Amino acid sequence: MLTRFGGGLMATERYHPLFAADLANACAYYDSIAGTLGNRFRVNVRSIIQTVVERPESFGRIGGGFRGALVDRFPYVVVFTVDDDMPSIFGLRHAASDRSDWFGRTMPAASGEPSDAPESASRRDSTMEDQPRRPGDQ
């Protein structure tokens, strides 16, 4: 998100490139349940991210330097860090998913190239393990 500050634009948070896929996958799952449920989910995610931007230190640590913000009325957690007062949103995870996968992402370098993330972490981010779980799935 960009905010106008002193005549210029200033970023208020940054996102891992795979966050959009996390959001799209979860919205698609909720849309498959009911036509408007995905939109309600998206609105709630935006709302909690706005709260993260305004008060990032009010959310508890969930592992290392990572913090978690629960999405209102949905079993999802926005996983983020705070560096120099700017939240970095790393992912959107189902609360019942394996937490060991929550912390494997690193932010790309400023050039757009991936930073020192191991290859297995980037492959793991695109697997079906991160898909929302439906009742009865194993």
C-alpha positions in Angstrom: 0.0 0.0 0.0 1.2 3.5 -0.7 0.4 6.5 1.4 0.9 10.2 0.4 3.4 11.7 2.8 4.8 15.2 2.4 4.0 15.5 -1.3 5.5 12.1 -2.2 4.3 8.5 -1.9 5.5 6.2 0.9 5.0 2.5 1.3 3.3 1.5 4.5 3.8 -2.3 4.1 5.4 -4.7 1.8 4.3 -8.2 0.6 6.0 -11.4 -0.2 5.3 -12.2 -3.9 3.5 -15.4 -2.9 1.0 -13.6 -0.6 -1.3 -12.9 -3.6 -1.4 -16.6 -4.4 -2.2 -17.4 -0.7 -5.1 -14.9 -0.8 -6.4 -16.1 -4.2 -6.3 -19.8 -3.2 -8.2 -19.1 0.1 -10.7 -16.9 -1.7 -11.3 -19.5 -4.4 -12.0 -22.1 -1.7 -14.5 -19.8 0.1 -16.1 -18.9 -3.3 -16.7 -22.6 -3.9 -18.7 -22.8 -0.7 -20.9 -19.7 -1.3 -20.8 -16.9 -3.9 -20.1 -14.0 -1.6 -18.0 -15.8 1.0 -14.7 -15.2 -0.8 -15.4 -11.5 -0.9 -16.2 -11.4 2.8 -12.9 -13.2 3.5 -11.0 -10.7 1.3 -12.6 -7.7 3.1 -11.6 -9.2 6.5 -8.0 -9.8 5.3 -7.8 -6.2 4.2 -9.1 -5.0 7.5 -6.6 -7.0 9.6 -3.7 -5.9 7.3 -4.8 -2.3 7.9 -4.7 -2.9 11.6 -1.2 -4.5 11.2 0.0 -1.4 9.4 -1.5 0.9 12.1 -0.4 -1.1 15.2 2.0 -3.9 14.2 3.5 -4.3 17.7 0.0 -5.1 19.1 0.2 -8.6 17.6 2.0 -11.5 19.4 5.1 -13.3 18.3 4.4 -16.7 16.8 7.9 -17.8 16.0 11.3 -16.0 15.9 10.7 -12.5 14.7 7.4 -13.4 13.1 4.0 -12.1 14.4 0.5 -13.4 13.6 -2.7 -11.6 13.1 -5.9 -13.6 13.1 -8.4 -12.8 10.3 -11.8 -12.0 11.9 -14.4 -14.8 11.5 -12.1 -17.0 9.4 -9.4 -19.5 10.6 -6.5 -17.7 8.9 -3.4 -16.0 10.1 -1.5 -13.1 8.4 2.1 -13.9 9.1 4.4 -10.8 9.2 7.5 -9.2 10.6 8.2 -5.6 11.5 11.5 -4.0 10.3 12.2 -0.3 10.7 8.5 0.2 11.6 7.3 -1.3 8.3 5.3 -4.5 8.3 6.5 -7.2 5.9 3.6 -9.5 5.1 5.0 -13.0 4.4 1.9 -15.1 4.1 -1.7 -16.0 4.7 -1.9 -19.3 6.4 -4.7 -21.6 7.6 -4.6 -21.7 11.4 -4.6 -25.5 11.4 -1.8 -25.9 8.9 1.7 -27.1 9.7 3.4 -24.2 11.3 6.9 -25.3 10.2 5.9 -24.1 6.7 4.9 -20.7 8.0 8.4 -19.3 8.5 10.3 -20.6 5.4 9.8 -17.6 3.2 12.2 -14.7 2.9 11.6 -11.4 1.2 13.1 -10.9 -2.3 16.1 -8.6 -2.5 15.4 -5.0 -3.7 16.4 -6.0 -7.2 13.5 -8.4 -7.4 15.8 -11.5 -7.2 15.0 -13.9 -4.5 17.2 -13.5 -1.4 19.1 -16.3 0.3 16.0 -18.6 0.6 16.7 -22.2 0.1 15.4 -23.7 -3.1 13.2 -26.2 -1.2 11.4 -23.3 0.6 10.3 -21.7 -2.7 9.2 -25.1 -4.0 7.3 -25.8 -0.8 5.4 -22.5 -1.0 3.8 -23.7 -4.3 2.7 -27.1 -3.1 -0.8 -28.2 -2.2 0.2 -28.3 1.4 -0.6 -24.6 1.7 -4.1 -25.1 0.2 -7.1 -24.4 2.6 -8.2 -27.7 4.1 -11.8 -28.7 3.8 -13.6 -30.7 6.5 -12.8 -34.4 5.9 -9.6 -33.8 4.0 -6.6 -35.8 5.2 
